[in-house]
């Protein structure tokens, strides 16, 4: 994180970083592979944060 961001911006970006992770393997096992993908997953080239 850069030093020129406000604390609100840092919290916002950290939340986006956490939500950009794949679905854990144990979730796929528990739901019998009904949940396979994290549809909110974002790629830094294609979908930008607004």
C-alpha positions in Angstrom: 0.0 0.0 0.0 1.2 3.4 -0.9 1.7 6.2 1.7 -0.6 8.7 -0.1 -3.8 6.8 0.4 -6.3 7.6 3.1 -7.2 4.9 5.7 -10.6 4.5 4.0 -8.9 3.8 0.6 -6.6 1.3 2.3 -9.5 -0.6 3.9 -11.4 -0.6 0.6 -8.4 -2.1 -1.3 -7.6 -4.7 1.3 -11.3 -5.9 1.3 -11.1 -6.2 -2.5 -7.8 -8.1 -2.2 -9.4 -10.6 0.2 -12.5 -11.1 -1.9 -10.4 -11.8 -5.0 -9.5 -15.3 -3.8 -10.7 -18.6 -5.3 -13.3 -20.8 -3.6 -11.5 -23.2 -1.1 -11.3 -26.9 -1.9 -13.3 -27.8 1.3 -16.2 -25.7 0.1 -16.4 -27.7 -3.1 -16.2 -30.9 -1.2 -18.9 -29.8 1.3 -21.3 -28.6 -1.4 -20.7 -31.7 -3.7 -19.2 -29.3 -6.3 -22.3 -27.2 -6.6 -20.1 -24.2 -5.7 -17.1 -24.3 -8.0 -16.2 -20.7 -8.9 -16.0 -17.3 -7.2 -18.0 -15.3 -9.6 -16.9 -12.0 -8.0 -13.3 -12.9 -8.9 -11.6 -10.0 -10.7 -8.6 -9.8 -13.0 -6.5 -6.6 -12.8 -6.3 -6.3 -16.6 -10.0 -6.8 -17.5 -12.2 -5.5 -14.7 -11.2 -2.3 -12.9 -12.3 -1.1 -9.5 -14.6 1.9 -9.7 
